[in-house]
Amino acid sequence: MAHSPQHLDRLRLRHLRLLELIADHRSLRAVAQHLGLTQPAVSQMVKDLEFAFGADLVDRSVRGVSLSAAGQLALQRTRTGLATFSHLAHQLDMAEPPVLRIGTNPAVMLDLLPSALTLAALAEEGPRFIIRTGLAHDMTTALWDGEIDCYVGRVDWDEVPPEAAVALRHDPLMATELVVACAEDHPLAQKRDLEVADLAGHIWALPPGDSRNRVAIDTGLRNNGLPAATVRYEIAADPNSLLLLARRAGVLTVVPRNALEATPPGLRALDLPALAMPAVQLGLFTLVESEQLRAVQALRDALRHAAQSATGIAAT
């Protein structure tokens, strides 16, 4: 059945919260008790929702109720909307300047995002920024759940559910290659005619084995007939610490080139084209319904300028 725009306009916030309550309690009687309503009233709310969206959202059985596949999708999307309402109510209640909640990766915080946030075009908007860093999967989940307004970083598209992928607006910013880095006084930094085979036997500081960067270096080594890297230090989602260990402990590491270039002198990228590691693609991600926020638009423009300055070419 088709959805009903007229009935959509009549829905209230408690209709949207109803889906989460059904998922939690799996009983209309329990939901009614929680809301302080009668069970027939809750049943009518379910019918209102289903008629408005034009889909069967709730499966009923002798064991109770549960959300259908359509109901689970509706629940995820309404969670995002409810989180946005809650965030807005908090801002209005506190009488604070507008807040833009940004998710990002630690490597992006070393260069691209700070450069964007300092641009005058963004400062004119006057928002306050709450920045949260983490792994790509965690940040895309936070965006999908409405915990952040936008995400600046990389996305592993094969890990994004299809229903989430179609709801994301993606603005490509720049690509940065992965490089093997070491201290300037490391023996490999002084070697002429360096080859991948020269990496054999050296000690590494790397992210965990399931991370994209770790997979990239191990794959590159194996493609050149070498075993996987011998890792002494394993650090998750912290390129700054990896680079610090490379400088002080004399180990090799792998980081995006933009992260290396944003650190103090004392480190060098090794020229090893035969490793053929894939570039890291960075972009700005928002939910479709948030892409027109003024603060998001200002951040998008600032990021494009920062990416253009970093690469020397216009961001696509």
Salt bridges, closest charged atoms under 4 A:
GLU20 OE2 - ARG79 NE 3.31
ASP48 OD2 - HIS15 NE2 3.72
GLU50 OE1 - ARG60 NH2 3.82
GLU96 OE1 - ARG128 NH2 2.90
GLU125 OE1 - ARG294 NH2 3.42
ASP138 OD1 - HIS137 ND1 3.70
GLU147 OE1 - ARG132 NH1 2.94
ASP149 OD1 - ARG101 NH2 2.83
ASP156 OD1 - ARG212 NH1 3.59
ASP158 OD1 - ARG212 NH2 2.74
ASP171 OD1 - ARG169 NH2 2.90
ASP171 OD2 - ARG300 NE 2.87
ASP171 OD1 - ARG304 NH2 3.13
GLU177 OE2 - ARG257 NE 2.53
ASP218 OD2 - ARG214 NE 3.41
GLU234 OE1 - ARG214 NH1 3.31
GLU289 OE1 - ARG77 NH2 2.88
GLU291 OE1 - ARG169 NH1 2.07
